[in-house]
Amino acid sequence: MRLRRKPLGRDFARRWPRRVESPEGEPRGARVLIEEPDGAEAFAYWSLLADNGYEVEWCPGPGRPSEGPCPLVSSRHCELVERADVVVSSLGIDHEPCRDVLGAIRRLHPETPVIVQATQREFTRWGDLFEGNSALRTPVTGRALLDSVQAVLADRQ
């Protein structure tokens, strides 16, 4: 069995300078929830977003059976999603539990913008899941991630 590894954008390897001033319309300290099963990739996203003034939280998503089901799906309650101003989801929409999480966010928190990271093939196959959500194509670069977060927050105002 061949494992699929999502590549990190090359620019995650270098440090982006922390912004001194917020771009116009961008609220400082906006809360971003990263849904990413790979801890190293989540940390790269975390570092970039935190260095640019965002409050960041991380959820590895519904992955291992030992962790149990996602609380948002099973009990309709998740403090991480409830606190988030924007959710960046790169859980992999080819997996049913991950689609369930995305559907639960849309049903229970329709006011919270979701940025869904996926490949072109996933966009084509699961196009209906992207309605009302922002799309971020893989491989993700730091600039694309920041631009996507800034855009959904600006649209929310």
C-alpha positions, 0 to 999 in steps of 0.5 A: 500500500502506498501512502499519500504524503501531502507536500508542504509548500516550499515557502513554509521552510523559510520564516515569514516576517511578522507583520507590524500593522494589520492589512486594512479590514483584517482583525488582529487576533482573529481565531483560526482553527487548523484541522490537520491530522499531520502534526508537523504540517499543522505546526507549520501552519500554526507558526505562519498564522501565529507569526502574522497575528492570529490566535491559532488552535489545532485539531487532528480530526477524526483519525484513530479509532482509539480517540473516538468520534469527533465531538462535533459530529457525535454530540453537536458540540465542539469548543474549538469550532465554537471559538473559531473565527475561521476554520482551515480544514485539510482533513482529506475529504475523500474520507467519510468521517472527514466529510461528516466533520465538514458537514457538521460545521456547515450545519451547526456553525453556518456563520463560521467560514471554512477554508477546505484544502484539497487536490484538484481531483478532490475538488472535482469529485466532491464539488458540492462540499465546497459550496459556501466554503473557500477552497485552497488547492494543494500544494499549499504555500504560505502566501496562499494560506494567509491570503485565504484566511484574510479573504474569508475574514474580510468577507465576514465583516 
